[in-house]
Amino acid sequence: MLDRDGVINHDSPDYIKHADEWYPIDGSIDAIAKLSQAGIVVCIATNQAGIGRGLFTEEDLDGIHKRLLKEVNAAGGTITHIAFCPHHPDERCQCRKPAPGMLIQLGRVTGLSIAGQPFVGDSEKDVEAANAAGSMPIIVRTGNGVKTARKYPRVQAFDDLAAFADCVITNRT
């Protein structure tokens, strides 16, 4: 399971509001393709408060995700499901990370247990959501990951998604 902004694509303090603003981090698309080709189910859980703030629509988000899926498919990979939270942070929903709702949803959608499964993120919210869901938090040092890795020195950290994928695939064989 993966976070999106800061893990797969470059993040923006102004939100990624349109497919034209979405740029993958070097190596992330190939990393997803390698993971899925190795038989690992790849899913995404992403907070998208920009919808709740009125900065973009669910249709805009769908366009971003279509671009992501197209690039992953072109690289020979598959993303099984993308869960997103459209709520404003003040709504205190159960899906917005650090709550575990989206991770639990991914388990239901895929029929797979999320207990102990890696959730790769770059923020404190990602670490907290993984812990709350009983998953294993993993930090990548892209996006906000350098700062997050300093705060959580006991959580395994990788330079980027490609390094994580290489480690997982190497250890499976």
C-alpha positions as CSV (number, residue, x, y, z in Angstrom):
1,M,0.0,0.0,0.0
2,L,1.3,3.4,-0.9
3,D,0.7,7.0,-0.2
4,R,0.6,9.2,-3.4
5,D,1.8,12.7,-3.0
6,G,5.5,12.8,-2.0
7,V,5.9,9.0,-2.6
8,I,4.8,8.5,-6.2
9,N,4.6,12.1,-7.4
10,H,6.1,15.4,-6.4
11,D,3.9,17.1,-3.8
12,S,2.9,20.8,-3.8
13,P,1.9,23.1,-0.9
14,D,-0.7,24.4,-3.3
15,Y,-2.1,20.9,-3.9
16,I,-2.0,18.9,-7.1
17,K,-5.2,20.1,-8.7
18,H,-5.0,18.9,-12.3
19,A,-3.4,16.2,-14.3
20,D,-1.1,18.8,-15.8
21,E,0.4,19.5,-12.3
22,W,1.1,15.9,-11.6
23,Y,4.7,14.8,-12.1
24,P,6.1,11.4,-11.0
25,I,9.2,11.2,-8.8
26,D,12.0,9.6,-10.8
27,G,11.8,5.8,-10.6
28,S,8.4,5.7,-8.9
29,I,6.4,4.5,-11.9
30,D,8.9,1.7,-12.7
31,A,9.0,0.8,-9.0
32,I,5.2,0.3,-9.0
33,A,5.5,-1.8,-12.2
34,K,8.2,-4.0,-10.7
35,L,6.2,-4.5,-7.5
36,S,3.1,-5.5,-9.4
37,Q,5.1,-7.7,-11.8
38,A,6.5,-9.5,-8.8
39,G,2.9,-10.4,-7.8
40,I,2.5,-7.7,-5.1
41,V,-0.9,-6.1,-5.0
42,V,-0.3,-2.3,-5.3
43,C,-2.9,0.0,-3.8
44,I,-2.9,3.7,-3.0
45,A,-4.4,5.6,0.0
46,T,-4.3,9.4,-0.4
47,N,-5.7,12.4,1.5
48,Q,-7.2,14.9,-0.9
49,A,-8.4,17.7,1.2
50,G,-8.2,20.1,-1.7
51,I,-11.6,18.7,-2.7
52,G,-13.1,19.6,0.7
53,R,-11.5,23.0,0.5
54,G,-13.1,23.6,-2.9
55,L,-9.8,23.9,-4.8
56,F,-10.5,21.1,-7.2
57,T,-13.2,18.5,-7.9
58,E,-13.5,14.7,-7.8
59,E,-13.5,14.9,-11.6
60,D,-10.1,16.7,-11.5
61,L,-8.8,14.0,-9.2
62,D,-10.1,11.3,-11.5
63,G,-8.1,12.9,-14.3
64,I,-5.0,12.9,-12.2
65,H,-5.5,9.2,-11.3
66,K,-6.2,8.3,-15.0
67,R,-2.8,9.8,-15.9
68,L,-1.1,7.9,-13.0
69,L,-2.8,4.6,-14.1
70,K,-1.9,5.2,-17.8
71,E,1.8,5.7,-16.9
72,V,1.9,2.7,-14.6
73,N,0.1,0.5,-17.2
74,A,2.6,1.7,-19.9
75,A,5.4,0.6,-17.7
76,G,3.9,-2.9,-17.4
77,G,2.4,-2.4,-13.9
78,T,-1.0,-2.4,-12.3
79,I,-2.6,-0.5,-9.5
80,T,-5.4,-2.5,-8.0
81,H,-7.3,0.3,-6.2
82,I,-6.9,3.9,-5.3
83,A,-8.7,5.0,-2.1
84,F,-8.9,8.8,-1.4
85,C,-10.3,11.0,1.3
86,P,-12.0,14.1,-0.1
87,H,-12.9,15.6,3.3
88,H,-11.7,18.8,4.8
89,P,-9.5,18.2,7.8
90,D,-12.1,19.8,10.1
91,E,-14.7,17.1,9.2
92,R,-12.9,14.6,11.4
93,C,-13.9,11.7,9.2
94,Q,-12.6,8.1,9.7
95,C,-11.0,7.9,6.3
96,R,-8.6,10.8,6.5
97,K,-5.1,9.8,7.5
98,P,-4.0,9.5,10.3
99,A,-7.2,7.6,10.8
100,P,-7.0,4.0,9.4
101,G,-10.2,4.1,7.3
102,M,-8.6,4.1,3.9
103,L,-6.2,1.3,4.7
104,I,-9.0,-0.8,6.1
105,Q,-11.0,0.0,2.9
106,L,-8.0,-1.3,0.8
107,G,-8.1,-4.5,2.8
108,R,-11.8,-4.9,2.1
109,V,-11.6,-4.1,-1.6
110,T,-8.7,-6.5,-2.2
111,G,-9.8,-9.2,0.2
112,L,-6.3,-9.2,1.6
113,S,-5.2,-8.8,5.2
114,I,-3.5,-5.5,5.9
115,A,-2.1,-6.7,9.2
116,G,1.7,-6.3,9.1
117,Q,1.6,-5.3,5.4
118,P,3.8,-2.3,4.4
119,F,2.3,1.1,4.0
120,V,4.8,3.4,2.3
121,G,4.5,7.0,3.0
122,D,6.4,10.2,3.6
123,S,4.5,11.9,6.4
124,E,3.7,11.5,10.1
125,K,0.0,10.9,9.1
126,D,1.1,7.9,7.0
127,V,3.1,6.4,9.9
128,E,0.2,7.0,12.3
129,A,-2.4,5.5,9.9
130,A,-0.3,2.4,9.3
131,N,0.1,1.9,13.0
132,A,-3.6,2.5,13.7
133,A,-4.5,-0.1,10.9
134,G,-2.0,-2.7,12.2
135,S,0.1,-2.3,9.1
136,M,3.8,-1.8,9.0
137,P,4.8,1.8,8.4
138,I,7.6,2.4,5.9
139,I,9.1,5.9,5.1
140,V,10.6,7.1,1.9
141,R,12.8,10.1,2.0
142,T,11.1,11.9,-0.8
143,G,8.4,14.5,-0.2
144,N,8.4,15.1,3.5
145,G,10.2,11.9,4.3
146,V,13.5,13.2,5.5
147,K,11.8,15.1,8.3
148,T,9.5,12.2,9.0
149,A,12.3,9.7,9.2
150,R,14.1,11.9,11.8
151,K,10.9,11.9,13.9
152,Y,10.5,8.1,13.6
153,P,14.0,6.7,13.7
154,R,12.7,3.2,14.4
155,V,10.6,3.0,11.3
156,Q,12.4,1.5,8.3
157,A,13.2,4.2,5.7
158,F,14.3,4.1,2.1
159,D,15.7,6.8,-0.2
160,D,12.7,6.5,-2.5
161,L,10.0,4.1,-3.7
162,A,12.4,2.5,-6.2
163,A,14.8,1.6,-3.3
164,F,11.8,0.1,-1.3
165,A,10.7,-1.9,-4.3
166,D,14.2,-3.3,-5.0
167,C,14.5,-4.3,-1.3
168,V,11.0,-6.0,-1.3
169,I,11.6,-7.9,-4.5
170,T,15.1,-9.0,-3.6
171,N,13.9,-10.3,-0.2
172,R,11.0,-12.3,-1.8
173,T,13.3,-14.4,-3.9
